[in-house]
Amino acid sequence: MKINANFLGFIQLFVGTGAIPAGLSMIFEPSGNGIGMTTEILINTPFNTFLIPGIFLFVVSGLCNICCSILSFRKNNYLGIFSIILGSFLVLWIIIQVYLIGLIHFLLPLFFISGIVEIILGYRYNTIKL
């Protein structure tokens, strides 16, 4: 159990530290120039700029995963359910992004797998705790 919670914490830390700079860049530079993209890729999405996706990325994938990593390292009783929720958000985020704008970056599959692992480990933690 200890290894799973620590591994889960590192996965969440990885996701959070990857999402925070990208999200901040999208917030402060909604045109996408800060991340090397243009708003042209958003043509098939409900967004005209990267502002709203950036806020979601920064808060949900970034800050929430960092906070959940602290719960994981402390073996908090709620880490399982929060991990399942955040992993599900990440997996859905990647699926929707790839559907709407395509596989635009090589890290997307890595973050998708990270979300799946987060869900599985969160579920295992909940199952063992019950």
C-alpha atoms as an extended CHARMM CRD file, in Angstrom:
* protein
*
       130  EXT
         1         1  MET       CA              0.0000000000        0.0000000000        0.0000000000  PROA      1               0.0000000000
         2         2  LYS       CA              2.7840000000        2.4070000000        0.9300000000  PROA      2               0.0000000000
         3         3  ILE       CA              4.4800000000        1.9740000000       -2.4380000000  PROA      3               0.0000000000
         4         4  ASN       CA              1.2000000000        2.5290000000       -4.3140000000  PROA      4               0.0000000000
         5         5  ALA       CA              0.4240000000        5.7700000000       -2.4360000000  PROA      5               0.0000000000
         6         6  ASN       CA              3.9420000000        7.1080000000       -2.9810000000  PROA      6               0.0000000000
         7         7  PHE       CA              3.9290000000        6.1260000000       -6.6530000000  PROA      7               0.0000000000
         8         8  LEU       CA              0.5190000000        7.7510000000       -7.0080000000  PROA      8               0.0000000000
         9         9  GLY       CA              1.9220000000       10.8950000000       -5.3760000000  PROA      9               0.0000000000
        10        10  PHE       CA              4.7530000000       11.0310000000       -7.9010000000  PROA      10              0.0000000000
        11        11  ILE       CA              2.3380000000       10.5580000000      -10.8190000000  PROA      11              0.0000000000
        12        12  GLN       CA              0.1960000000       13.4270000000       -9.4990000000  PROA      12              0.0000000000
        13        13  LEU       CA              3.2580000000       15.5770000000       -8.9550000000  PROA      13              0.0000000000
        14        14  PHE       CA              4.3750000000       14.8750000000      -12.5330000000  PROA      14              0.0000000000
        15        15  VAL       CA              0.9510000000       15.7940000000      -13.9490000000  PROA      15              0.0000000000
        16        16  GLY       CA              0.6420000000       18.8930000000      -11.7620000000  PROA      16              0.0000000000
        17        17  THR       CA              4.0950000000       20.2620000000      -12.4830000000  PROA      17              0.0000000000
        18        18  GLY       CA              3.5270000000       19.7130000000      -16.2010000000  PROA      18              0.0000000000
        19        19  ALA       CA              0.1220000000       21.3970000000      -16.2110000000  PROA      19              0.0000000000
        20        20  ILE       CA              0.9490000000       24.4860000000      -14.1500000000  PROA      20              0.0000000000
        21        21  PRO       CA              3.4390000000       26.1560000000      -16.5320000000  PROA      21              0.0000000000
        22        22  ALA       CA              1.3780000000       25.2620000000      -19.6140000000  PROA      22              0.0000000000
        23        23  GLY       CA             -1.8160000000       26.5350000000      -17.9810000000  PROA      23              0.0000000000
        24        24  LEU       CA             -0.1710000000       29.7550000000      -16.8250000000  PROA      24              0.0000000000
        25        25  SER       CA              1.2270000000       30.3270000000      -20.2880000000  PROA      25              0.0000000000
        26        26  MET       CA             -2.2490000000       29.9110000000      -21.7890000000  PROA      26              0.0000000000
        27        27  ILE       CA             -3.7350000000       32.2990000000      -19.2170000000  PROA      27              0.0000000000
        28        28  PHE       CA             -1.1250000000       35.0300000000      -19.6570000000  PROA      28              0.0000000000
        29        29  GLU       CA             -0.8060000000       34.5350000000      -23.4280000000  PROA      29              0.0000000000
        30        30  PRO       CA             -4.2910000000       33.4030000000      -24.6120000000  PROA      30              0.0000000000
        31        31  SER       CA             -3.1540000000       33.6180000000      -28.2230000000  PROA      31              0.0000000000
        32        32  GLY       CA             -1.0720000000       30.4720000000      -27.6440000000  PROA      32              0.0000000000
        33        33  ASN       CA              2.2530000000       32.0860000000      -28.5640000000  PROA      33              0.0000000000
        34        34  GLY       CA              3.7090000000       31.1880000000      -25.1660000000  PROA      34              0.0000000000
        35        35  ILE       CA              3.2810000000       27.4870000000      -25.8600000000  PROA      35              0.0000000000
        36        36  GLY       CA              4.1390000000       27.6530000000      -29.5400000000  PROA      36              0.0000000000
        37        37  MET       CA              0.5990000000       27.3460000000      -30.8830000000  PROA      37              0.0000000000
        38        38  THR       CA             -1.9070000000       29.5830000000      -32.5960000000  PROA      38              0.0000000000
        39        39  THR       CA             -5.6320000000       29.9390000000      -32.0710000000  PROA      39              0.0000000000
        40        40  GLU       CA             -6.1320000000       28.4170000000      -35.5320000000  PROA      40              0.0000000000
        41        41  ILE       CA             -6.0890000000       24.9520000000      -33.9640000000  PROA      41              0.0000000000
        42        42  LEU       CA             -9.1210000000       25.9500000000      -31.8750000000  PROA      42              0.0000000000
        43        43  ILE       CA            -11.3560000000       26.3160000000      -34.9450000000  PROA      43              0.0000000000
        44        44  ASN       CA            -13.2940000000       23.0810000000      -34.1990000000  PROA      44              0.0000000000
        45        45  THR       CA            -13.6110000000       23.8480000000      -30.4810000000  PROA      45              0.0000000000
        46        46  PRO       CA            -15.9800000000       26.0910000000      -28.5250000000  PROA      46              0.0000000000
        47        47  PHE       CA            -13.0440000000       28.3880000000      -27.6650000000  PROA      47              0.0000000000
        48        48  ASN       CA            -11.5930000000       31.3830000000      -29.5000000000  PROA      48              0.0000000000
        49        49  THR       CA             -8.5180000000       31.6480000000      -27.2690000000  PROA      49              0.0000000000
        50        50  PHE       CA             -6.5760000000       29.4220000000      -24.8920000000  PROA      50              0.0000000000
        51        51  LEU       CA             -7.7680000000       31.3200000000      -21.7970000000  PROA      51              0.0000000000
        52        52  ILE       CA            -10.5350000000       28.9540000000      -20.6030000000  PROA      52              0.0000000000
        53        53  PRO       CA             -8.5750000000       25.7660000000      -21.3970000000  PROA      53              0.0000000000
        54        54  GLY       CA             -5.5850000000       27.3670000000      -19.6460000000  PROA      54              0.0000000000
        55        55  ILE       CA             -7.5790000000       28.1010000000      -16.5010000000  PROA      55              0.0000000000
        56        56  PHE       CA             -8.9020000000       24.5260000000      -16.4430000000  PROA      56              0.0000000000
        57        57  LEU       CA             -5.4330000000       23.1120000000      -17.0670000000  PROA      57              0.0000000000
        58        58  PHE       CA             -3.8630000000       25.2860000000      -14.3750000000  PROA      58              0.0000000000
        59        59  VAL       CA             -6.5140000000       24.6810000000      -11.6960000000  PROA      59              0.0000000000
        60        60  VAL       CA             -7.7390000000       21.1150000000      -12.2640000000  PROA      60              0.0000000000
        61        61  SER       CA             -4.7510000000       19.3500000000      -13.7880000000  PROA      61              0.0000000000
        62        62  GLY       CA             -2.1690000000       21.5370000000      -12.0850000000  PROA      62              0.0000000000
        63        63  LEU       CA             -3.1150000000       22.7710000000       -8.6250000000  PROA      63              0.0000000000
        64        64  CYS       CA             -5.5350000000       19.9490000000       -7.8130000000  PROA      64              0.0000000000
        65        65  ASN       CA             -2.9750000000       17.2780000000       -8.7260000000  PROA      65              0.0000000000
        66        66  ILE       CA             -0.3020000000       19.0050000000       -6.6360000000  PROA      66              0.0000000000
        67        67  CYS       CA             -2.6970000000       19.1180000000       -3.6650000000  PROA      67              0.0000000000
        68        68  CYS       CA             -3.7010000000       15.4950000000       -4.2190000000  PROA      68              0.0000000000
        69        69  SER       CA             -0.0390000000       14.4590000000       -4.3560000000  PROA      69              0.0000000000
        70        70  ILE       CA              0.3100000000       15.8290000000       -0.8210000000  PROA      70              0.0000000000
        71        71  LEU       CA             -2.6660000000       13.6780000000        0.2300000000  PROA      71              0.0000000000
        72        72  SER       CA             -0.9940000000       10.6850000000       -1.4180000000  PROA      72              0.0000000000
        73        73  PHE       CA              2.3460000000       11.1880000000        0.3080000000  PROA      73              0.0000000000
        74        74  ARG       CA              0.4920000000       11.5520000000        3.6330000000  PROA      74              0.0000000000
        75        75  LYS       CA             -1.6430000000        8.4470000000        2.9200000000  PROA      75              0.0000000000
        76        76  ASN       CA             -4.8200000000       10.4600000000        3.5040000000  PROA      76              0.0000000000
        77        77  ASN       CA             -8.0830000000        8.4740000000        3.5860000000  PROA      77              0.0000000000
        78        78  TYR       CA             -9.5440000000       10.5660000000        0.7550000000  PROA      78              0.0000000000
        79        79  LEU       CA             -6.6730000000       10.1750000000       -1.6800000000  PROA      79              0.0000000000
        80        80  GLY       CA             -8.3220000000        7.2580000000       -3.4940000000  PROA      80              0.0000000000
        81        81  ILE       CA            -11.5040000000        9.0690000000       -4.4650000000  PROA      81              0.0000000000
        82        82  PHE       CA             -9.6780000000       12.2950000000       -5.3650000000  PROA      82              0.0000000000
        83        83  SER       CA             -7.2250000000       10.3100000000       -7.4850000000  PROA      83              0.0000000000
        84        84  ILE       CA            -10.0450000000        8.6020000000       -9.3540000000  PROA      84              0.0000000000
        85        85  ILE       CA            -11.7260000000       11.9660000000       -9.9950000000  PROA      85              0.0000000000
        86        86  LEU       CA             -8.5520000000       13.7450000000      -11.1310000000  PROA      86              0.0000000000
        87        87  GLY       CA             -7.4180000000       10.7910000000      -13.2370000000  PROA      87              0.0000000000
        88        88  SER       CA            -10.8390000000       10.7160000000      -14.9030000000  PROA      88              0.0000000000
        89        89  PHE       CA            -10.6750000000       14.4490000000      -15.6200000000  PROA      89              0.0000000000
        90        90  LEU       CA             -7.2280000000       14.0050000000      -17.1460000000  PROA      90              0.0000000000
        91        91  VAL       CA             -8.2620000000       11.0740000000      -19.3310000000  PROA      91              0.0000000000
        92        92  LEU       CA            -11.3840000000       12.9100000000      -20.5230000000  PROA      92              0.0000000000
        93        93  TRP       CA             -9.3670000000       16.0870000000      -21.1150000000  PROA      93              0.0000000000
        94        94  ILE       CA             -6.9220000000       14.2080000000      -23.3490000000  PROA      94              0.0000000000
        95        95  ILE       CA             -9.6640000000       12.3190000000      -25.2270000000  PROA      95              0.0000000000
        96        96  ILE       CA            -11.6130000000       15.5240000000      -25.9150000000  PROA      96              0.0000000000
        97        97  GLN       CA             -8.4700000000       17.4190000000      -26.8820000000  PROA      97              0.0000000000
        98        98  VAL       CA             -7.3170000000       14.7620000000      -29.3250000000  PROA      98              0.0000000000
        99        99  TYR       CA            -10.8350000000       14.4910000000      -30.7640000000  PROA      99              0.0000000000
       100       100  LEU       CA            -11.1720000000       18.2560000000      -31.2780000000  PROA      100             0.0000000000
       101       101  ILE       CA             -7.6760000000       19.3020000000      -32.3210000000  PROA      101             0.0000000000
       102       102  GLY       CA             -5.7500000000       16.0880000000      -32.9050000000  PROA      102             0.0000000000
       103       103  LEU       CA             -2.6460000000       14.5460000000      -31.4110000000  PROA      103             0.0000000000
       104       104  ILE       CA             -0.6270000000       17.7600000000      -31.4360000000  PROA      104             0.0000000000
       105       105  HSD       CA              2.0550000000       16.9060000000      -28.9090000000  PROA      105             0.0000000000
       106       106  PHE       CA              4.0450000000       13.7780000000      -28.1040000000  PROA      106             0.0000000000
       107       107  LEU       CA              3.3340000000       14.1500000000      -24.3630000000  PROA      107             0.0000000000
       108       108  LEU       CA             -0.4280000000       13.6430000000      -24.7280000000  PROA      108             0.0000000000
       109       109  PRO       CA             -0.2100000000        9.8170000000      -24.6880000000  PROA      109             0.0000000000
       110       110  LEU       CA              2.0700000000       10.0100000000      -21.6390000000  PROA      110             0.0000000000
       111       111  PHE       CA             -0.4350000000       12.1760000000      -19.7500000000  PROA      111             0.0000000000
       112       112  PHE       CA             -3.2620000000        9.8770000000      -20.8950000000  PROA      112             0.0000000000
       113       113  ILE       CA             -1.4360000000        6.8760000000      -19.4430000000  PROA      113             0.0000000000
       114       114  SER       CA             -0.7240000000        8.8820000000      -16.2810000000  PROA      114             0.0000000000
       115       115  GLY       CA             -4.4620000000        9.4900000000      -15.9060000000  PROA      115             0.0000000000
       116       116  ILE       CA             -5.2310000000        5.7850000000      -16.3450000000  PROA      116             0.0000000000
       117       117  VAL       CA             -2.5920000000        4.8800000000      -13.7350000000  PROA      117             0.0000000000
       118       118  GLU       CA             -4.0100000000        7.5160000000      -11.3820000000  PROA      118             0.0000000000
       119       119  ILE       CA             -7.4930000000        5.9840000000      -11.7170000000  PROA      119             0.0000000000
       120       120  ILE       CA             -6.2370000000        2.4220000000      -11.1890000000  PROA      120             0.0000000000
       121       121  LEU       CA             -4.0980000000        3.2780000000       -8.1570000000  PROA      121             0.0000000000
       122       122  GLY       CA             -6.8860000000        5.4080000000       -6.6680000000  PROA      122             0.0000000000
       123       123  TYR       CA             -9.2890000000        2.5000000000       -7.0850000000  PROA      123             0.0000000000
       124       124  ARG       CA             -6.7880000000        0.0510000000       -5.5660000000  PROA      124             0.0000000000
       125       125  TYR       CA             -6.2430000000        2.3700000000       -2.6210000000  PROA      125             0.0000000000
       126       126  ASN       CA            -10.0100000000        2.6150000000       -2.0210000000  PROA      126             0.0000000000
       127       127  THR       CA            -10.4690000000       -1.1460000000       -2.3520000000  PROA      127             0.0000000000
       128       128  ILE       CA             -7.6920000000       -1.9380000000        0.1020000000  PROA      128             0.0000000000
       129       129  LYS       CA             -8.9090000000        0.6840000000        2.6000000000  PROA      129             0.0000000000
       130       130  LEU       CA            -12.4260000000       -0.8210000000        2.5940000000  PROA      130             0.0000000000
